């Protein structure tokens, strides 16, 4: 029998595979946890797949199935591999401009179609016809197919490894990442300080970036420096190097609240100073609720040194242990269901997610010419 796989957003079918063929590109954006089996006609079968009931009634040993995920999760996964909205708009124009018979990269149009639906929408990929026709098996796993298919486009599918200045940075970022973006865990990971015994600090992170550049790592490397004087010093040194395109370096982003922040001057007086680029460590990004002291004032910055080359002071936030305890309480509360905004943390990750955007856009937009050349 002739069979196809069908992709639905709510009740709208937006994509149908070629006959008897599973589109592994579409399938690769789903994960094992998205796969749902249908083993009985009495189960709650999606309205798009009611045709399955007849076959299940005829064969009680039959197992059919489909993938199901919220729209916003699929969108995030697409963007993690470079399929952001603007890239897909440009890529679609590239295919149309060259007047090719058709675009085989269906992820482009899936990303564009997603814009017509709200975040509450659900995406279903029905593969039951292909299972019935024995063109695929319910137990097949399609994760990683794209990685093998486009080995020369490794930057799109490579793991993104985030390097930080120290254990605390890694802990805070990893904990909040797992809370906010658990569906992207296969795309991003953090350097494990405990396993590697890697010493922290901006200088050591600088040397680590040089090491990754020297060994020719195939992973995408992201080095995240503090938004302080030491971090800026390290970044200026790295700008002088010709780093591979799969290595990106950045500092924690500037924050509005840090433009007038309490600092203890060398005279002992407390004043308000713009500490962006001078004293902003990861603790400053955990939320105002963490930074406020019992007296209602923000936890101050203490100046610790002076960088002659940059003509700037270096500072650090006081009472870090107390701030870390508050963060632990906050993240544990969040895991139990308490809702927090995490605006500053989200700003860090939104910046990280866009770091390879230009390189990935070039690859996706050039596929048409490359495919037909």
SVG drawing of the C-alpha trace seen along z (x, -y; Angstrom):
<svg xmlns="http://www.w3.org/2000/svg" viewBox="-13 -58 62 68">
<polyline fill="none" stroke="black" stroke-width="0.4" points="0.0,0.0 1.1,-3.6 1.7,-5.5 2.9,-8.9 3.8,-10.6 1.7,-13.7 2.6,-16.7 -0.2,-18.6 -0.4,-21.8 -3.6,-21.5 -6.2,-20.4 -4.3,-21.7 -2.1,-19.4 0.9,-21.4 3.2,-18.7 3.0,-15.3 6.0,-13.2 6.7,-11.6 5.1,-8.2 6.5,-5.5 9.3,-7.7 9.8,-9.2 11.2,-12.7 14.0,-12.3 14.5,-16.0 11.1,-16.5 11.4,-13.4 14.8,-14.5 13.2,-17.5 11.2,-15.1 12.6,-13.1 11.9,-9.8 9.8,-11.5 7.6,-12.9 6.7,-9.4 3.3,-8.0 2.1,-4.5 -1.4,-3.4 -2.0,0.2 -5.8,0.3 -8.8,-1.2 -10.2,-2.1 -7.3,-4.6 -7.7,-8.3 -6.6,-8.7 -6.0,-12.2 -8.8,-13.3 -6.3,-13.5 -5.6,-9.8 -9.1,-8.2 -8.4,-6.0 -6.1,-4.0 -9.1,-2.5 -10.1,-0.1 -6.6,1.4 -6.2,1.7 -9.6,3.5 -8.6,6.0 -5.1,6.7 -4.9,6.6 -1.1,7.2 -0.6,4.0 1.3,1.0 0.9,-2.3 2.2,-5.6 3.0,-9.3 5.1,-12.1 3.5,-15.0 5.1,-18.1 4.0,-21.7 4.6,-24.2 7.0,-26.4 9.3,-23.4 9.5,-22.5 10.2,-26.2 13.0,-26.3 14.6,-23.1 14.4,-24.5 16.1,-27.7 18.8,-25.7 19.9,-24.3 19.7,-27.6 16.2,-27.7 15.2,-31.1 12.4,-33.0 14.6,-35.5 16.9,-32.7 13.9,-30.7 12.5,-33.7 15.8,-34.3 16.3,-30.6 12.8,-30.3 13.6,-33.3 16.9,-31.6 15.0,-28.6 12.4,-30.6 15.0,-32.9 16.8,-30.0 13.5,-28.6 14.2,-25.1 11.5,-22.5 11.1,-22.4 12.8,-22.9 13.7,-19.6 14.5,-21.3 11.0,-21.1 12.2,-22.5 12.3,-25.9 8.6,-25.9 7.7,-24.3 9.4,-27.3 7.4,-29.7 4.1,-27.8 4.6,-28.0 4.2,-31.8 0.5,-31.3 -0.3,-29.6 0.0,-30.5 2.2,-29.0 -0.6,-26.8 -0.8,-24.9 0.3,-21.2 2.4,-19.6 1.7,-16.0 3.8,-13.9 1.7,-10.9 3.8,-8.0 1.2,-5.2 0.6,-4.8 4.3,-4.1 4.2,-1.6 1.2,0.1 3.0,0.3 6.1,1.6 8.2,-1.3 9.3,-2.1 9.0,-0.7 7.5,-2.3 10.6,-1.5 13.0,-3.3 14.8,-6.2 15.5,-9.1 17.5,-11.3 20.9,-12.0 19.9,-11.2 20.5,-14.8 23.9,-14.8 25.0,-11.9 23.3,-13.2 25.2,-16.5 28.6,-15.8 30.0,-18.8 27.6,-21.1 28.7,-20.1 28.2,-23.6 24.4,-23.2 24.2,-19.9 27.3,-20.0 26.9,-20.1 27.3,-23.5 29.6,-23.4 29.4,-26.4 32.6,-27.3 32.4,-29.6 34.9,-31.2 34.1,-29.0 32.0,-26.4 29.5,-28.9 28.8,-30.3 28.4,-26.8 26.1,-25.8 23.8,-28.8 23.6,-28.7 23.1,-24.9 20.4,-24.9 18.4,-27.6 19.0,-26.2 17.5,-22.9 14.6,-24.7 13.8,-27.0 15.0,-25.0 14.9,-21.2 13.9,-20.5 17.2,-21.9 19.4,-19.7 20.7,-17.7 21.9,-20.9 23.8,-22.5 26.1,-21.3 28.4,-22.9 32.0,-22.2 32.1,-20.0 34.7,-21.5 34.5,-18.6 35.4,-16.0 38.0,-18.0 39.6,-19.7 39.8,-22.8 40.8,-25.9 38.5,-28.9 39.1,-32.5 39.2,-34.7 42.8,-33.9 42.3,-30.1 39.2,-30.5 41.3,-32.5 43.9,-29.7 41.1,-27.1 39.7,-28.9 43.2,-28.9 43.5,-25.2 40.2,-24.3 41.3,-26.5 44.6,-24.6 43.2,-21.1 40.5,-21.8 37.5,-20.7 34.4,-19.7 32.0,-21.0 30.7,-24.5 32.5,-26.2 31.0,-29.2 33.3,-30.9 31.3,-33.1 33.3,-35.7 32.1,-37.9 31.0,-41.4 33.9,-42.9 37.3,-44.4 39.1,-41.0 36.6,-39.6 37.1,-42.6 40.9,-42.2 40.6,-38.5 38.2,-39.3 40.5,-42.0 43.4,-39.4 41.2,-36.9 40.1,-39.5 43.7,-39.5 43.5,-35.8 42.0,-34.2 39.6,-31.8 37.9,-29.0 34.3,-29.8 33.0,-27.2 34.4,-29.1 32.5,-32.2 33.5,-34.3 31.2,-36.7 30.7,-38.4 27.6,-38.5 25.3,-41.2 24.9,-44.7 21.9,-45.2 19.9,-48.4 19.9,-47.8 23.7,-47.8 24.0,-51.3 23.5,-52.8 24.5,-50.2 25.9,-50.7 29.7,-50.5 32.0,-50.9 34.7,-53.3 38.4,-53.1 37.6,-55.9 35.0,-53.8 32.0,-55.8 29.1,-54.1 28.1,-55.6 26.1,-54.6 28.2,-53.5 27.7,-51.9 29.3,-48.5 28.7,-47.1 32.1,-46.0 33.7,-46.4 32.2,-44.2 29.2,-42.2 29.6,-38.5 26.9,-35.9 25.4,-36.6 24.2,-40.0 22.0,-38.1 20.1,-35.9 17.4,-38.5 16.8,-41.6 15.1,-39.4 18.5,-37.7 20.5,-40.9 18.3,-42.8 19.6,-42.7 17.5,-42.5 17.7,-46.3 16.2,-46.7 19.4,-47.8 21.1,-46.1 24.2,-44.0 27.1,-46.4 30.2,-46.0 33.7,-46.3 36.5,-47.5 39.4,-45.1 42.0,-46.3 43.0,-48.5 43.8,-47.5 46.3,-49.9 46.0,-48.8 42.2,-49.3 42.3,-52.2 39.5,-50.7 38.8,-49.3 37.9,-45.6 35.2,-44.9 33.3,-42.0 30.0,-41.7 30.1,-41.1 28.5,-38.3 28.6,-35.8 27.9,-32.8 24.7,-34.4 23.7,-35.1 24.4,-31.5 22.3,-30.3 19.4,-32.5 19.8,-31.2 19.7,-27.6 16.4,-28.4 15.0,-30.1 15.9,-27.4 14.6,-24.7 11.4,-26.6 11.1,-27.0 11.6,-23.2 8.6,-22.7 6.4,-25.0 6.9,-28.5 7.0,-30.9 9.9,-33.4 10.6,-35.7 14.4,-35.0 14.7,-38.0 18.4,-38.5 19.2,-34.8 16.9,-34.6 18.9,-37.6 22.1,-35.6 20.7,-32.6 19.0,-34.5 22.4,-36.0 24.0,-32.6 21.3,-31.1 22.1,-33.7 25.9,-33.4 26.1,-31.1 23.1,-32.6 25.1,-34.2 27.1,-31.1 24.1,-28.8 22.0,-31.2 24.7,-31.1 24.7,-27.2 20.9,-26.9 20.5,-29.6 23.3,-28.2 21.8,-24.7 19.8,-25.3 22.8,-26.2 24.9,-23.5 22.3,-20.8 21.8,-21.6 25.3,-22.5"/>
</svg>
